[in-house]
Structure formats: structure tokens, C-alpha cells
Amino acid sequence: LLSYLSFPFRYFRWWFKKTCIEKKSAFIDLLCAVPLQQIYGCPLGGIGGGTITRGWRGEFCRWQLNPGIYHYETVMTNQFTVCLRCKGQTVYQQVLSVERPSILQGWNWGYCGHYAFYHALYPRAWMVYELPGQNVVLTCRQVSPVIPHDYKDSSLPVGVFIWEVENGRDEDVEVSIMFSLQNGTGTKEDKSGGHWNEPFAFEKEGERVAGVLLHHCTCVNPFTFAISAREKADTTVTHLTAFSPTGSGREVWQDLLQDGKLDSPAGKSSPTKKGEVTAAAVCASCRVPAQGHRTLELALAWDMPRVHFGSREKLHFRRYTRFFGSRGDAAPALSHHALTHYEDWERKIEAWQKPILENSQLPSWYKSALFNELYFMTDGGTIWVELPPDCHAKDLQGLAGAGFSHLLPVLREYGRFAYLEGQEYRMYNTYDVHFYASFALVMLWPKLQTSLQYDIAVTVVNEDIQPRQYLMCGQTAQVKLKNVVPHDIGDPGDEPWQRVNAYLMHDTADWKDLNLKFVLQVYRDYYLTHDSLYLQDMWPVCQAVMESELKFDTDNDGLIENGGFADQTYDAWVVNGASAYCGGLWLAAVCTMCKMAEVLGDAEIQQKYKDILNKGKEAFERMLWNGKYYNYDSSGSDTSSSIMSDQCAGQWFLGACGLDQGEFEVFPKSHIVSALKTIFEKNVMGFAGGTMGAVNGMRPDGVPDTSSVQSDEVWIGVVYALAATMIQEGMVEEGFHTAEGCYRTVWERLGMAFQTPEAYREKKVYRSLAYMRPLSIWSMQLALERRASQAPAPAQPSQVPIHP
């Protein structure tokens, strides 16, 4: 207790040293949380190349180009402007923004939002503009290359804007769309000097694109933007190489107003002076016949091929450099590829999404949530890098890396992948949380899940002798022990993969869930991918981490015990003795060990874990089952009998792996169903009128468990996992109702679109915006698919064989 009471002082002392003396960012900044802005829309960009988020009003407002580092800046220069001309005269020219900024006052701002509409279904978004009084409708379709099972185009740092123009007039109209962009991301580096722009054209296979390159020349992680448009027989592309975004902008406005085109000067701009900012614009124009329709295609690409993390120790090459090179000159080719391939991307996206969208049995909110929560796959600080071609197994965390026969082929072919726990919780591949989110990865990009697991496995079999002081528990311990799964693989402000466990709140070597979650994921991945080489490589690691876990079974009853401190993913909710959460995960992991041993023909290990499982099941039921649900823990404390919404996590994973019935039934079906019904009655319907999902902890008398800061929170990712468990057990209606509460709360009532937090409370208090765990909604989809595959086929009419 004293340790917890002294935590605020110790944290502040650590925070002051980190931020004020070392001038570095805190991996979790409890003193300077990111403020909620209800403005975000669908982010731009593929996986691991950085992201740029557009708001639902069309603004460019969230930037993650340096790996894992965010800037929440709305850059007002970055706009689309429309110009309409009839009979040689400009009749309408408008910035398509509702804002009225203090800069560029020579432009016509203040578009009436009443005439604009926004829709998003990740990775696409639509903005519809009905131009008042003009009888012209513009629809901007925004597309990013996020395509399941695609490991090339899905890595590209590009976004395409397809402008569909509908002319309702009885006369032709000339339509121009101007795309203006500032050189930079709205930070002080924009004024650091030395940045410059130049026009470009790129032609290949008879297709030509043209635009402007904006070279952002910082000393660390320099990059180039490219704004461009596709030239066609009926489309003219013009540009303005450079203009000042801090002035009135009147010269730009008049240039467009004069003839619906830009002057297209040749040559490069001069490098900016210190304190100066520059911008550029590209314009696509076409004639649209009366009552006709035309399309204008523009793109934004960014090329930051070589990146350093905060320590600047190692140079990393992003995944897309495999296909477009690493010299920093790929922006023209990226632009061309995007503008000539987006139609193929959309066909693949539609083929993937259409069966779900057209399934009338699925509610609309679920379809929205399922796809839109995937934003975190790209916008979770995500980094995807190539393995150096001269890399050897021993280079990957020492000689231990040589023990994995398939390690190098996987990492060489698919690279290394990492994403943050949350945009505010800056740790890569936080493993206790990835356990939930991993369903999206293994179902849509399974090779990235395999790569991530290999990185974790190599880390498991190594140890780090570096000691470190932990903030919460006030002790010094090794950063990482051998045969223990790490909490995370590092902070982007330091050197991920090289130095793991950025998390300093506790010594996670004593956490009870990390090892178990590794074992469960190994079998789940094998079950879904049938990758036997992966299973063979992971089997010794599974044995090692389970052997390490056995020490937590202190009374040899086949069931591990928690240690009386926060030693699992609920890291502020103390648990003591046998517990529903960790005990259930333990039994599920033991079950999968039996199954993996059977698959691999390891009879000795199979028998060992069968014996443990038989003992553990009896102990689990005896110590935790109370006739209606599983108690939170067996300690007999005032909150031992709390109803934990996540008490069936072990069953959730077993169900996803097809190990929840017959000889592999670990938890009695009647008990699971009873527990889920109790959770639905108490934690869901008994909390906020059943409209906010499931609270983590509920007392039997129907009052939320307030014994910790986490027990009376709703964790969105946990709720989606709970809903999946309900669906697996046939409680489909209850599952959808449970999950719907979270969607309505986050995406509608709280306005947290594309920044789903880890948690919220009943009184609109939230924590940790833009979080990894809600990707667990894809476990709901897996449960639905499994349920559909098990449904009896409709009866076929009898047929009489026809003989020749």
C-alpha cells in the first residue's frame, strides 16, 4: 500500500528528470495527456510507412511520419479548392473548408457545412460537397492501400483522392480542383530553413502523372512530399511550385481565378531561410458536359525511406523500400503507382468487405466498427522495416536466434512489424494487449503476426542483465529475464528490438499472463494458418515459458496463483491467489500445450500437461466457481467475489482455436454459459442501463467494483472479446448488444472516431486515446465465421441420377 501511495511522487520525480533534464518524452505521460479533439476521420497511408489523418471536415490534422511520434496539428494551408467556369468566366471559387483562419485571407473560406457530408469505412472515406447555387456535386473518395494478405502495396505511404464531378447544369462547366500543401507538418521544423520544392512529371507504360515535390530537409529522418494528379486526354494538370502560406495567398487565388489553372513555372524553388515556410499547389482541370460526369484523380505521397528511432543508433529501412528504393527519390514513382493502381486496390477492398456489408443479419453499427477500428493497424505508430540483407541469425538478439530454422526466411521475406500499445502509451508490441488485438493481424496479415511472434520468441530465449528501477513497485530488477515473455519490445523514443521493456510501472518478469498469452497465440496462429514450420520453431519456446510459469503454482495443485500485486494486464487491479482471469488463461494454455504436443508427436510432454490439466481443472472449479460465475480470485478479500467481465478469457481463446468441446473441453459448458449470462445481467445490463458495454468489475449486489482505478472502467477491447465469447457460446443477441454499447459510446456519444480509447467510465471519463486493444473486434468476426461454418447446410432436394 505504501508503494502505491508513494507512486505519484516517484512518478513526478522520474517525469521531471526524463522531460526537463534529459529532454525526452515519457513513454506514458500522465501529466500531459493528449486532449480529446472530436475532429478525426480516416487516416491516409498504408502499413508501417507513417500516416496522415484527415478530419471529417477535410482538414489534415494528425501526423505520424517519424515512427511512433505524433503531432496533433491542423495545417490550414493543406486544402482542396474548387473553381467552376462557364463560357470562359469563373462563376464560383471556394476553399472546401468551413474554417476561417487568420492566414491566407485572400482565399474564399467558410464553406457552409450544411452542404457537405462525410462517410468513412476504413480504408476509404467519402466527402460529398453540394456546391450551393451551382447545381454541381463533388464527391471526394479517399483511398489508402490497406488490403488483406497483400504485403507489397499495403506498405505504401500514399493516399489517393478521386474527385467525382456531377454537372446538373444544362451547359458545360469547366471544373478545377486545386490541392495545396505546406512543406512540413505544422511543427517548428517547418521554419528550420533549407526546405525546397520542385515540379515533376513521371511517365510509365503510357500513363503520366505530374505535380510538385516538397523536400523537407531535416537532419534526422528527412522526407519528401509529392502532390500530384493524373494526366488524361480530358484532364489538364498545372502547378505552383512555391508560395508563402503565412501571407494573404492572394497571388495563388488570382492565378486560379483567372483561368481555372495555375501558371506552372519551371525550375526549383530557392531553399527556405530560417523562420520561413513554403507551400505548393497542384491543379487538375477538365470540362464536364451538361448533365454529365467526369473524374479527377489526385494523390499525396510521402517518402521517408530511412528512419532512426529516438536513440539514433541504428538505421532502418521501411518495408516499401524493397519495391521503390531507399535513396529518398521514390515520391514520383509512388505517386504514379498510386494513381494507376488505386482502381485495383478498390476492387480488392470491395471483394473483402462486400460479403460482410451485404450480410443483412449483421447490424450496421457492427459493420462500421469492424472496418473502422482497423485504422489502428496503420495509425498505431506502426513501423514495418526490412531486415538488412547481410543480417544473420546471431545478429537478432545473439546466438539464441540461431535456434529458429524459419526465423531468417520469415523476417527476410516479410520484415519486422511493430505497433504501439496506444498513441499515448508509447511502447511497441505491448504483448498483454496484443493478445487481444492480434486477431486482426492473424486474420488479415498473418505473416506479420508470424514475424512479430518470431521477434518475441527470440527475445524470450535471451536475457538482459541491465538493472532498472521500477516506478510503481520501488525495486530494482533486470530489464528482461530468460524464458520470460517481455512486456513490450521498446520505446520508439529509444531503440526498439534492441532494448525491450520500456514499461517501468512494474517488474513484468513476475506477470502471470504474458507467457500464457504467447503459448495461446502460437497455437491459435497455427490453427488458422496451418504453418507447421512455425509451430515446430515455437514449440521449444512454448515449453520454456510454460516451465518458467510453473513456479507460480506454489501448492502444486495444477493451477497458478497470483501474487497479491497487480501482475497481469489489469496492472492496477490487485489479485491474490487463484484467479478467474490468469487461472483461466493458464488452463487454456495447458490445453493448447496438450494439443500441440499431440500434433508434433511429443507424447511425454503431452502426458505431462494432461496431468497438470486434470489437476488444474479440479482446483479451478473448486476454488473459484460459486454456482453462478467464477470469483475474481480465491483470496477471500472483500472483492474476491466480484464479477469480472473478462473471466472467460481462456474460454474465448480456446473457442477461437476450436478447442472448446469434446475431449478438449476445459471449462464446463454449463458454467461458461452461466458466467456469461451473469456478466450480461450484471456488468452489461446493470451498468449505465445496458448502453455502455460491460464494466470490468461488478459486485454481486449490482454496484461497480471501485476497489481500483481499473475495476470500474469499461475496456473496449475486452468488451469486444467478451462479445466474441458470447457469440461462440450461442448468445449471439447478447454479444451484439454488449459490443454495441461500446460502439455507440465511443463513436457517437463521445465523438472519439478514429481514436478509440483503452477505457472509459460511466461519467464520460476516458483514458488513453487511440489504443491497440479494440482491434479485438475481429475475434467477433472469427466467432461469426466459425459459427456460420458449423451451421447445418440447407436441405437439398433429392435428385434422381440420370443415366445415359
Order of alpha helices (4+ residues) and beta strands (2+ residues): alpha-beta-beta-beta-beta-beta-beta-beta-beta-beta-beta-beta-beta-beta-beta-alpha-beta-beta-beta-beta-alpha-alpha-alpha-alpha-beta-alpha-beta-alpha-alpha-beta-beta-alpha-alpha-beta-beta-alpha-alpha-beta-alpha-alpha-beta-beta-alpha-alpha-beta-beta-alpha
